[in-house]
Amino acid sequence: MTANDSLVNVTIDGKDVEVPAGTLIIRAAEKIGVRIPRFCDHPLLKPAGACRQCLVEVARPGRDGVVAKGPKPVPSCAEAVTPGMEVYTQHTSEVAAKAQRGIIEFLLVNHPLDCPICDKGGECPLQNQALSDGRAESRFVDVKRTYPKPVQVTSEILLDRDRCILCQRCTRFQSQIAGDPFIALQGRGGGSPGFEVHSLNGSQIGGFDARVLNFSDSDGGCAEPAPGDYVGSYGSYGPAEGFAAGPMEPAETDESGRPFSSYFSGNIIQICPVGALTSSAYRFRSRPFDLVSVPGVTEHDASGSAIRVDYRRGEVLRRLAWEDPEVNEDWITDKDRFAFRWQSGPDRLTHPLVRDASGELAATSWEDALDVAARGLAAAKAHGGVGVLAGGRLTMEDAYAYSKFARTVLGTNDIDFRTRPASPEEDAFLGFVVAGSGRGVTYGDLEKAGHVLAVGFEAEEECGSVFLRLRKAVLAKTTSVSVVAPYATAGSAKMNANLIPAVPGTEAAILDGLDAGDPVYDGLADGGIILVGERAAESEGALSAARRLADRSGARLAWIPRRAGDRGAVEMGAVGGLLPGGRPVADPQARAEVEEAWGAKIPSMPGRSAESILLSVHSGALGGLLLGGVEVGDLPGDAISSIESAGFVVQLEVRATATTALADVVLPVAPPVEKGGSFVNWEGRIRPFGQALTSVERPDRIVLNDLAAEFGVDLGLDTLADAVAQIRGFKPWNGPRMAPPHAFPEGGAEPPAPGTAVLASWNLLIGEGALLSNEPHLAGTARRPAAVMSEATARAAGAAPGGRVIVQGTIGRVTLPVVTLPMPDGVVWIPQNSAGCKIASLGVRPGDAVTVAAEVSK
């Protein structure tokens, strides 16, 4: 509240309270602990007054100054306080109490009495308020209205219309928060009593074909839609646009009867005050009071979103959003909510594996596996050294263990968490801008930034909580957004973002060209923020140009990686040029501080990047590899050949993967749900979480601690408390940082040759990543991969919108449908790792030239 905000004095149930003008009655009551029942009200949604359960009696001063009660109760969730107002809730007013009892009675007229089998039973506001504010006995004796059920909204969400009380929380969330035309309130009234079936034309929640909802069906039948009439889950029954990449087509924005995909649809299940919306995966799996709930943090992205993990009998059954106003508020992505079964799939590793004399991996004891691993790594260390690829999904404590193990046991700085192409420019950017900078730009800062420029960052796909916060700020008109990208995506459109078209590789020139007088630059100069995604490292000079733009304009600069453990890995020194706290490896004083803490000498030469490590292993310059949770599809270059060439490979992993099949020793480790630790989100905010499930598996930290003991080195990481104490023992680094990035692209972008195009790409939120495994319901909502290009590029390839093209790389090809959009000519965008489209299989990376040709019909 600012000094300009006026305060209003009101009386609620005889208690005086002073609140800012414009405060809703129901919020003022909450401030003094007065409970008012409600269903449609939600603090992050605009008032609707739909359910009328929060009716209260209100008295106001008249023109003569006399305070008098109004003629009827008013919804406290939709009316703001006024000076001198007196509010009488159900606690002090029989009129309010009777009104609330009446509303409950009306809601229960057609509500089914299926609480014993309803997923919401035991945590249902309707149950609770029917008991506390409803009638003791029902007066309803007629037949209840029924609907065929459940309706499959998406492959992940089912709708029981019998239970819906039309509070419209779900529709308001989709329109106000997510921005997806997902479901809507269709029809009016309670039905047509002149017909035998009373469901006809009544209000219903849905986004379906009219026949599915029984609208205008005078004979009372329930006709099934014919194939092609609407878009269903998994893309059945209809055109591909419903799940296609790119901006939404007109058919996706009408509300005449088509279901839609949304990355945030699971939130409507959680905020539904009854059991009308349920999860396909969780439906009928458990009762809420049989679950044990533990707070957690998402492992899927760098958002740091708070979640609630619910488990029963040692099995996680569901995850919910945990309220955290400073980070994710009340919302999480569907990936955070539903993608947790990767941790307990049939490919879960349960025993250490060692390659035997026949060349096969065989189960063995921990003692034997650690002994073999230590002897193999020692031999590899003597024959060139060992490279460490830590991966970006580690907790802060595990990343610290890899960093310490590499320096004190293996005697190397050849460690990298980036399972992707990197560059010296990015090394400098991380060392100068990111590492050791503490908490920088925050979610709250995004809401009041004035202007936000995104470079190499697609918010909806790569960090959903950032997207929701930006969209909230845009709708509140406190922030505007610009994006440097090949084309305007659906996410950009939902943020009303200004597109700065960019051919991959030209981002640096675009950023260096922004100056005073340009609306984007002027917005940044007025307290703006530049958000740089990890993909900016793919474009030469882009990170340097972003830093120069921030220096020129005075804007604040933030780096948003894609994985949950990336920021923590940078801070813990799991990268070749840095030690914990942003200390440069090349700085003698920085090394001296760490050597004193660790009791071991540290090499002074900065280590190799992941790509260089793989090349060195392939050439024989390095003798071995230590892998920590990396996927072959993420690794740059021909990773399989490099790993196969390694003299000795040790893999720490949760599940059997393509890399574990190539390892000489495989050591199973615990997933996040079976260990405690911390992630560091993109803000630099430490997000601790506890262990939810009891497990015999060990965190990476413990495995490395035991492996170090085989070398006679004590890492001192026996417990989580030990690791946290060591990390906290490092004082903030006040010495010199790495030199700032100062790269410029060499020459201008070359126009693509005839028949070719420059490749643009990023990962879709729901794709083919390892952490999306074993969740078929969520996979059904994935956006279909498509080749997005301009009309001129499509014509040059001999293709037409709706047709198909072959995108050919150096070693492979993919065939995809064509989507034409306004974007620079000579550019083709395809998803990086989706079903039927994997960039790694093409042998190219974004910014490279690929061949694009129309598919020839046979």
Sequence and secondary structure as in RCSB ss.txt:
>XXXX:A:sequence
MTANDSLVNVTIDGKDVEVPAGTLIIRAAEKIGVRIPRFCDHPLLKPAGACRQCLVEVARPGRDGVVAKGPKPVP
SCAEAVTPGMEVYTQHTSEVAAKAQRGIIEFLLVNHPLDCPICDKGGECPLQNQALSDGRAESRFVDVKRTYPKP
VQVTSEILLDRDRCILCQRCTRFQSQIAGDPFIALQGRGGGSPGFEVHSLNGSQIGGFDARVLNFSDSDGGCAEP
APGDYVGSYGSYGPAEGFAAGPMEPAETDESGRPFSSYFSGNIIQICPVGALTSSAYRFRSRPFDLVSVPGVTEH
DASGSAIRVDYRRGEVLRRLAWEDPEVNEDWITDKDRFAFRWQSGPDRLTHPLVRDASGELAATSWEDALDVAAR
GLAAAKAHGGVGVLAGGRLTMEDAYAYSKFARTVLGTNDIDFRTRPASPEEDAFLGFVVAGSGRGVTYGDLEKAG
HVLAVGFEAEEECGSVFLRLRKAVLAKTTSVSVVAPYATAGSAKMNANLIPAVPGTEAAILDGLDAGDPVYDGLA
DGGIILVGERAAESEGALSAARRLADRSGARLAWIPRRAGDRGAVEMGAVGGLLPGGRPVADPQARAEVEEAWGA
KIPSMPGRSAESILLSVHSGALGGLLLGGVEVGDLPGDAISSIESAGFVVQLEVRATATTALADVVLPVAPPVEK
GGSFVNWEGRIRPFGQALTSVERPDRIVLNDLAAEFGVDLGLDTLADAVAQIRGFKPWNGPRMAPPHAFPEGGAE
PPAPGTAVLASWNLLIGEGALLSNEPHLAGTARRPAAVMSEATARAAGAAPGGRVIVQGTIGRVTLPVVTLPMPD
GVVWIPQNSAGCKIASLGVRPGDAVTVAAEVSK
>XXXX:A:secstr
  TT  EEEEEETTEEEEEETT BHHHHHHHTT     SS  TTS     S TTEEEEEEE TTS EEE SS EE
TTS B  TT EEE TTT HHHHHHHHHHHHHHHHS    GGG TTTTS HHHHHHHHHS SS    S        
EESSSSEEE GGG     HHHHIIIIII     EEES SS  TTSSSTTTT  EEE S TTTTTTT TT      
 TTSS  GGG SS GGGGBSSS  HHHH  SS     TTTHHHHHH SSSSEEETTTTTS  GGG EEEEEE SS
STT  EEEEEEETTEEEEEEE  BTTTTBT   HHHHHTTGGGGSTTB  S EEE TTS EEE  HHHHHHHHHH
HHHHHHHTT EEEE  S   HHHHHHHHHHHHHTS    EE   S   HHHHHHIIIIITT  S S HHHHHT E
EEEEES  HHHH HHHHHHHHHHHHTTSEEEEEEESS  HHHHHTT EEEE  TT HHHHHHT  TTSHHHHHHH
TT EEEEEGGGGGSTTHHHHHHHHHHHH  EEEEE SSTTHHHHHHHT BTTEEGGGEETT HHHHHHHHHHHTS
   SS    HHHHHHHHHHTSS EEEEES  TTTSSSSHHHHHHH SEEEEEESB  TTGGG SEEEEB  GGGS
 EEEE TTS EEEE   S  S B HHHHHHHHHHHTT     SSHHHHHHHHHHS    S          SS   
   TTEEEEE    SSSS GGGTT HHHHTT  B  EEE HHHHHHTT  TTSEEEEE SS EEEEEEEE S  T
TEEE  SEETTEEGGGGT  TTSEEEEEE    
